[in-house]
């Protein structure tokens, strides 16, 4: 099987099996950890998922040296959602995250994890210039992939008219944004655009945004890590909305 379809690590695998058992094709457990994974064995039986017990070196090879903690699962490739359907079916005051050029799997995985924890309506990536949902992203997301919907589009700009129709403001996050991140009203929802730390957000997207915001930083730092910035801004939006958590 393609390594793109592999996930490993205790928490990530158990959460994925619980939330998306239909996408799990096979479970591998190391012999030395087998007794510790009684819950996994139970879940595999309940959901009729095949599982095997192997020697640790076998899992080491599959995980490519990653810290698999005695468990590896094979899963079906990620099926992206339709972006327009996500917007049309959005709940009241939805929060969306649009990612422009986020190519680092570690950052994408952490953004997914934070988004899942905050109840974000959806994440939208572009087909190009973006990390895809791979085993590395799944591992870092720590089970969050089962709780947040992710779509891919050819161009984020094409979605703007649909957000406008739903009266959802489009907000670009920049180191030189016109407003502090706490100064904009997110009470009716928002579609936040985040760019890569190197190139930032494309000018065409910034120009068509309703607002630009910034998180001030000190000590000659240019900006926060994008995954950290997502957390800061999303939880400010939740605070303004009286928190839905």
N, C-alpha and C positions, 0 to 999 in steps of 0.2 A: 504493500500500500504506500501511497505518496506520503512523505513526511508532513505535508501540509495538513493531513487529516489525523494528526496525532496530538494528544494532550497528555500531560503528565503532572504529577504533584498531587498530594493528598487532598487539600482543600478544593483546588480547582476541579479535580475529577469528580469528587463526591457531589459538589454542588451542580456540576453539569449533568451528572447521571440523574439527580433528583429532579432537575428542572426540564431537561430535554432528553428523556430516556429513548425517545424514538430516533434520535440521531446517533445513538451509541451503537456501534456495530460489534464491538468486541472489547473485553476487559482482560488485561494481563496483570497478575499480581506476582510479586516475588515470593519465593518459598519462605524466606525468613520473616516476611511481614504478613503472611497469610492470616494468622490468627488475629492480628490487629485489625484486619479489614472484614470483620464479620458483617458490618453494615453494608459493605459493598457486595458481598456474596448474597445477602438478602435482597438487595435492590436488583441484582442481576437475575435472580430467580423470579422475583415479582414481575419484572419487565421482560423476561425471557431473552436476556442478553447473554450470549456465550461468553464464558470467561475461562482462562487457563492460568495455571500456576507454573511459573518458570523460575529458573535460577537467576540470581541478581545480574550476572554478567549479560544475560540475554536482554534484560530491560536497559542496562547501561548502553548497549549498542544501539537499541532503538531510539533512546532519548538523546543520543549523540553526546553523552557525557553530562547531560543536564541532571539536576537534582530531582529525580523522579519519585523519591520517597516510597519506592516499592509498588507503584501503580502507574500503568500506562493504559490509555483508552484510545481506540480507533473510532473516529467519528466521521459522519457524512460531511462533505464540504459545506461551508456556510452559505445559506441562501439569503441573499440580500432582499430587503423589503423594497417596495415601490415608493419612491419619495413623495409623489403626488398623493398617493393613498394615505401616507402618514400625515400629510398636511390636512387633507380633507377630513380625516377621521379624528383629528386631534381633540383632546379633551379641553375643558375650559382653561384659559390662561396657560397655554403650553410653553414649554421651554425646549428649544431645539439647539443643537450644536452643529455648525457647518465648519468643516475642516478644509482649509486651503493649503495644500502642500505639506501635510504632516507625513513625513516618510519614515520616521523612526518608530519601529514596532513597539519599543518600550513606552514611548509617549502615548501612542494610540491605545495600548493596553491599559495604561493608567487613566486615560481620559474615559475609556469605557467603564472602568471600575468606579470612578467617581460619578459618572453619569447614572449608572445603575443605582448607586447608593442614594442619589438625589431624586430619582424618579423622573429623569429627563425623558421627554416624549420621543425623541429620536436623534440619531447622529447621521449626518450626510457626508459622504466622502466623494471625491471625484474619481473617475476611472483611471485617470493618469495623475501623476505627481502625488500619489498617496500610497501609504502602506495599505496592504490588503489584510483581510482576516486570516492570519496564519496561526500555526501552532504556538509560535512565540507570543503573538498578541493574546491568544487564548489563555496562555499560562499567566501572563502579567495581569490580565483582567480579573483573575481570581474568581471565576464564576460569574462575573458581571455580564458576560456575553449572553447569558440566558435571560437577562432581565431588561435589556435595552435593545430597541430596534435600530438597525443600521441599514442605510440605503446608499446606493452609489448612483451618480449621475455623470453625464458628459461635462456639464458646466454648471456650477452653482448659480451663476447669474440667471439661468433660465427659471429658477425657482422663485425669484424675487416677486414676480407678478402674483404668484399664488399666495405668498405670505401677505402681500398688500391686500389682496381680496379678503383675507381672513383677519385683517387689521392687526397683524402681528408685526411689531417693529423689527427692523433688521439692524443689527448693531455690530460694528467692527471693533475689535479690540486691538489697540495700537499703543506703542510706547509714547506716542505724541498725540493721543486722542484728545478731543476738545473737552470732554467731560470726565471728571473722576468717576470711577465705576459705581459709586454710591449716589451719584447725582441724577441718574436717569431712572425713569419710572418703568419698572418691569411688571407692574401689577396685572396687566392684561396679557402677559406672556412676552416672549422674545425669541428671535433667532440670532444667536451669537455666532459671529465668524471669528475663528482663530487661525492664524497663519503660523508658518514655521518660524523658529527663532532666528534663522539666518536671513530668509527672504521676506518674511512678513506676509501680509495679505496683498493680493494684486490690486493695483490702483483702481481698475474698473469696478471691483467689488466695493472698495472703500467709497468711491464717488457715488454709488447708487445706494449706499446705506442710509438709514434714517439718522443714526447717531454714530459717533466714534467715542470710545471710552478708553481710559488708561488706568493702570494701577501704579501709583507713584512708588519709586524705589530709591534707595539711598546707596551711599558708598560706591559710587561710580558704576553701579550695575545698570546695564541697559534695559533689562527686562527680567521677568520671572520665567522659569521653565513653563512651557505651554500647558503641561498637565496641571501644574500648581495654579496657574492663572485660571484655568477652567474651574477648579474647585472654589477659588476665592469668589469669582463672579457668580457662579451658579448658586452658591449658598447665600449670597447677597440677594439674589432674585427670590429665593425661597423665603428669606427673612421678610422682604417687602410684601410677599403674598401671604404672610402669616404662617408660613411653613406648612407644607402638606405632609410632613414626615410624622 
